Amino acid sequence: MHVYHPLSFLTTGWSHRRLILRLARRKIEARYRGSMLGSLWTLIQPLLLLSVYSFVFGSIFNSRWKLHDGREAQFALAVFAGMVLFSVFSDCVNEAPGLLISNQIYIKQVRFPIEVLAWVNLLGALFAFAINLGMLLLFVLLYRGLPPPTAVALPALLAPVLLLTLGVTWMLSSAGVFLRDLSPIATVATTALMFLSPVFYPFVRIPEQFRPYYAVNPFVSIIEGFRGALFEGLWPEPRTLLFATLAGWGVAWLGYAAFMKTKRGFADVL
Amino acid sequence: MSSEVRAASSGEGPLAIRARNLGKTYHVYDQPQDRLKQMLWRGRRRFYREFHAVRGVDLDVLGGETVGIVGRNGSGKSTLLRMICGLLEPTCGEVQVRGHVAPLLTLGTGFNPDFTGRDNVLLNAAILGISDVDLRERFDSIVDFADIGDFLDQPVRSYSSGMYARLAFAVAIHANPDILVIDEVLAVGDEAFTRKCFARIEKIKAAGATILFVSHSSGRIVELCDRAVLIDAGERLLTADAKTVVSQYGRLAEAPARDAPRIRQEICEMDAAGSATGAVPRPRAPGAAPARLEDLGEFDPGLVSRSAVSYAQAGAVIEDVRLLDARGRRVNVLRPGGRYHYAFAVRFLEPARGVRFGMMIKLITGFELSGQASHPPGAGIEIREAGVTAHVSFPLHVLLLPGTYFGNAGVLGQVAGDERYLHRILDATLFRVDGKAAGRMTGRVDLSGSTEAEVRLVRCA
């Protein structure tokens, strides 16, 4: 039985980098092509989201977001920070089950390294992430002043999310070919996971008796670390970070191997 | 699948494609749930029907050879091609392919109508595996071939379907593969562009590439291919020179249902007899018996006029415009120098006076080459009552050189003192004159009267 090298998903991605970049660019451009405001939408969308969050959480719920040091953060900004990170994962995963079905021409008609589509999807989500993060930093600057120096650790917190996203995309996209019901399941699952992760609330608000269950959710430490680095000047805990990255790596490796093993059967089912 | 042929079985040269007992079986589920049930039961029960798309196919293709694949719709041609291209995993048997394969199964993979032709070329090329360096070299050549002018920088949505096909084909043909696999894609586009594509394919062929070619057009197969394979119901019936295969295919395809099994059997026997003499014939084997012209499938179902324009009917209807050979069989692939008939029927819906029938042979470009009328002007016949059908047949001596031609059909009558068309169909038929273009003749018609040119050398005193 062929065992895929733990780095194989990275090396194939690298060797197809030109193709991936070209496809990702096309995907991003196609999103707004033909719309009147065009690429302005990349800025308008996060702005609209942010204003809705401020209105709902600030003016209706009148919620307060307590930081560890007892100070308060703008609720909308804190939620947005969690959303920005989580949506890298959820955008890709929601698309994953239908990924191969909507791109079946690449499987049936041409010789094409179909595994690169997960990378293409990831780059598309990363582009949105970059824009959103830019907006987030801008508003942090406006409302809170210069972000703490720990903000430079943000990319390190992104790494486990990317690995996890890649792995889950590979798994769900190959399974989605055989099980068409996966698409609605994935949408429900990502939404559930978003509410079960500390996106709309800080970890400290979770009642004590539920906290052990939260330990299995990798997004807990990542999102908390992300906000800590951005708002509170806390460095992410190296051990948690290492653990999350290794877990993400494992998922990516497994997902890639599963994808490559089932790859040959795709053309039969599509 | 291995991409290397370890040992070429025939001593005659390297095999580009080697397939042994190749088969593909699909599990057909009546309902999607059955697929799930099958997974859960794991083989203890069966919820599917088996469908053998391809079974037991042996195929050897030499490097540099052009092999045609013919067969009816659903006979398994595409499945076979996909397995050879590595797009589909065989259920049984094996296929080995040497070199870079470029499947031309569809045109314009990844084309997005919102993007310009240039953008789409860049992406499509990347998908087809053309590296950036190669693309930079070939880009001008692609643009030249597509010949769509300023539209290159317009969104593809503004293209006509012909332009789209041209651009897509231009990219595909520049992938420079060792093995080119073409599946019917050339059916798109106008006849003139199709000619250009075939000229390009001939060039690729001349450069030493191996070509596998699926087409319903018998003429194309004969023109392009060294050998051909007849596939029927997933099985290979016959591998032989292209003309033989095409004529046998024509026989099988046109056969009435009750005769088909017998004819199929005969073809299989023919194959067995052929393969006893030698497994893999060399391309254009000098010893191979030339196929008799009568053997040629002279009706090409793919050759239909898509540009027919019917005038409004003024009391008559032209029907069934066709070409017939000496035996009265319907044809559309003609032999240079042959004698045929250009026939049609005219149904009169009302009485008419001064009726004349006419036809016209034209170039693809519309240039009128030669027309005939049934009667001279002013000497037309009278149709006394409605319901009469006139069967008109014009003699046609093919003095045309190889190429594709259109035919018009018309019926004229006296209406209020003027001669008017009672009905007319432009481009009513499309036919091809077959044969190798590289003879002594150039231009469009042969006025030599089949005598050879005379050359006298005289020394000046």
Chai-1 contact restraints between the chains, C-beta under 6 A:
chainA,res_idxA,chainB,res_idxB,connection_type,confidence,min_distance_angstrom,max_distance_angstrom,comment,restraint_id
A,R18,B,D132,contact,1.0,0.0,6.0,A-B,restraint_1
A,L19,B,A126,contact,1.0,0.0,6.0,A-B,restraint_2
A,R22,B,L123,contact,1.0,0.0,6.0,A-B,restraint_3
A,R22,B,A126,contact,1.0,0.0,6.0,A-B,restraint_4
A,R26,B,L123,contact,1.0,0.0,6.0,A-B,restraint_5
A,A30,B,N112,contact,1.0,0.0,6.0,A-B,restraint_6
A,R33,B,D114,contact,1.0,0.0,6.0,A-B,restraint_7
A,G34,B,D114,contact,1.0,0.0,6.0,A-B,restraint_8
A,I105,B,T109,contact,1.0,0.0,6.0,A-B,restraint_9
A,Q109,B,L105,contact,1.0,0.0,6.0,A-B,restraint_10
A,Q109,B,T106,contact,1.0,0.0,6.0,A-B,restraint_11
A,Q109,B,T109,contact,1.0,0.0,6.0,A-B,restraint_12
A,V110,B,T109,contact,1.0,0.0,6.0,A-B,restraint_13
A,F112,B,I127,contact,1.0,0.0,6.0,A-B,restraint_14
A,R264,B,E89,contact,1.0,0.0,6.0,A-B,restraint_15
A,A267,B,L87,contact,1.0,0.0,6.0,A-B,restraint_16
A,A267,B,L88,contact,1.0,0.0,6.0,A-B,restraint_17
